Amino acid sequence: MTGMFHPLPLFVGLRYVRARSTKFFVSFITWTSLAGVCVGVAALIVILSVMNGFEGDLRQRLLSLDADARVVPTDTQVAATPNPQQWQLAARVIRGSPGVTGVAPYAQIQALAVRTPEMLPVQLRGIDPSAEPSVTHIAGAITQGTLADLTAGSDNVIIGEVIAEELGLAPGDSMTLLIPTVTAAGVPTPRLRQFKVAGVFEVGLSDEDAALVFANIADVRALGPSARGDQGLRVRYRNALDAPTFTAGLRARLPHGFQAIDWTQDNADYFRAIRIEKTMMSLILLLIVAVAAFNIVAMLVMVVTDKRTDIAILRTFGASPRRVMGVFLIQGLVIGWLGVALGVALGLVLAFNVDTIVPFLQNTFGFQIFSSSIYYITTVPSIVRWSNVATISVAALILTAAATVYPAVRASRTAPAEALRYE
């Protein structure tokens, strides 16, 4: 007889789970607990997957016009009086570094775009049109004109979509840039320069579309030493996500007077904000699982009270307190972990089909989550990371397991004589 029911806690615990409770309230709380765990886990997986999608979309947009890394001078003398031989040496070293697939020079100046009565602060970025496609995706972002229009000496520029709208500019129009320069005596002197709009680009980021103006690097350098501003070499790696590793190796190889900065450093504030949001969102949604875990506690306490006679009989037949505790641990774990398993399944189904579910809901209920007139991103992206799924599952399993401890301990302390006194 003992062998048939071995192990006893597993047999009795599973039987309690399968049995239909005579008390409606106990049964209701059981199903509520299971549903709560399921919904909490599913919500966590879907929300984190969507936030991963937005993070990936943001990274793609940022890197469309920004290279994976920049090499800039640290030596003030190199920055003030650039030596072509020093830059050529740095470029050769970069090309020979592991993971590097492209190198291109750039020069950038802060300026003020003027078209009466409007004025906009912009960044005039000088690029080499032939080398730039090897490090950025600027060619694919141009909606009017081509990169080839930026010929040396033409004073042609390609401007962002927002700049074109704000200043009312179109290809062929003239644009005045107010460029801050410094005289030999150190006196700041603004300088006006006329440029011709040759094209318009759009990447879907206000920081880029409302601030960048591209010109040929020779035209920017022709503005004089006092207006050179920031300059350096832009680098593209085989894989942008490995940029910190490749950049660390590049730093060790660069000649004296140069430093390398990767895109994660340039955009650290963006991704730090996303990490904080994801952490806070995870903690808030984990409260759903915690509330469901409290329901498991309440349900098991009522089951222990309801099964006092069964516990007393088990103890009378020689079951140890540990075995009695195991009965209710197993009952709680089966309910909690079944909720986690269902939640993971539901969450993965929703996360993998967000691009189908969201348009269906928008068409059915006649609303739009991200209006194209307001937002650059009009779809809801989703990227499932298995590390997130594993972390959520483990956290939910621990929470539900912890919820079973108190009721199980309380059951193990039930005195058989006291429980059977009024039976």
Secondary structure, DSSP 8 states (H G I E B T S, - for coil): -TTTT-SHHHHHHHHHHHS--S-HHHHHHHHHHHHHHHHHHHHHHHHHHHHHHHHHHHHHHHHHHS-SEEEEE-SHHHHHS--HHHHHHHHHHHHTSTTEEEEEEEEEEEEEEEETTEEEEEEEEEE-TTTGGGT--HHHHEEES-GGG--TTS-EEEEEHHHHHHHT--TT-EEEEEEEEE-TTS-EEEEEEEEEEEEEE--S-HHHHTTEEEEEHHHHHTT-GGG--EEEEEEEES-GGGHHHHHHHHHHHS-TTEEEEEHHHHTHHHHHHHHHHHHHHHHHHHHHHHHHHHHHHHHHHHHHHHTHHHHHHHHHTT--HHHHHHHHHHHHHHHHHHHHHHHHHHHHHHHHTHHHHHHHHHHHHT--SS-TTT-S--S------HHHHHHHHHHHHHHHHHHTHHHHHHHHT--HHHHHTT-
